[in-house]
Amino acid sequence: MKKVIVLLEKMVEDSEFQYPYLRLIEEGFEVVSVAPEKKVYQGKGGQSFKPDKAFEEVKDEVFDAVIVPGGYAPDLWRRDSEIVDFVKRHHENGKIIASICHGPWLLISAGIVKGRNVTGFFAIKDDLINAGVNYEGKDWVEDDNLLSSTNPKTMLPMIKRLVEKLKE
């Protein structure tokens, strides 16, 4: 069974956390939501979420895919060197990294986007370009093991492709 981690932190974009989490469970994957601590976090839209596990519990595990939702949460994850290293290690091992909206901020900090095709929310376009991304402003982009989308609506076809990749 394929294992997927969905990152959680305060100020996450509610739908960008909840939809991939539930959709991938629906597909039969082993899905784990993970946050810095095992406590209740409030999303940007006001919903409350409690992670399945604290990051400390899974930091040495290997997952088939890492989901990085947007909102303001990626700005917090990229400040945590262990989470940054976790994403970098998974990328280096060819695992799928899927980011939504502001999620590429974490990918930039992990140093995994230079020369790659990545998209994100229009407000981080300059951050992506300055990090060396081939940015074309598309709704969602696939570049080998990197999947990215610009917002909750464009994540839908990206998640559909993620499911296909996990089933390959």
FENQUI-V683516 format. One record per backbone hydrogen bond with DSSP energy under -0.5 kcal/mol. CO is the residue of the C=O (numbers start at 0). NH is the residue of the N-H. Records with the same first field share a line. If there is no record, write none. Layout:
# FENQUI-V683516
CO->NH ; NH
This chain:
# FENQUI-V683516
1->29
2->63 ; 64
3->31
4->6 ; 66
5->33
8->11
10->71 ; 72
11->13 ; 43
12->15 ; 16
13->16 ; 17
14->18
16->20
17->21
18->22
19->23
20->24
21->25
22->26
23->28
24->27
28->30
29->3
31->5
32->51 ; 52
33->7
34->54
36->38
38->50
40->42 ; 48
41->10
42->45
46->42
48->40
52->34
53->56 ; 57
54->57 ; 58
57->60
63->95
64->4
65->67 ; 97
66->6 ; 68
67->99
69->12 ; 72
71->74 ; 75
72->75 ; 76
73->77
75->78
76->79
78->80
79->83
80->84
81->85
82->86
83->87
84->88
85->89
86->90
87->91
88->92
89->94
90->93
95->65 ; 97
96->98 ; 146
97->67
98->148
99->102
100->120
101->104
102->105 ; 106
103->107
104->108
105->109
106->111
107->110
112->115
115->117 ; 133
120->123
121->124
123->127
124->128
125->129
126->130
127->132
128->131
131->114
132->134
133->117 ; 135
138->149
140->147
142->145
144->96 ; 146
145->142
146->98
147->140
148->100
150->154
151->155
152->155
153->157
154->158
155->159
156->160
157->161
158->162
159->163
160->164
161->165
162->166
163->167
164->167
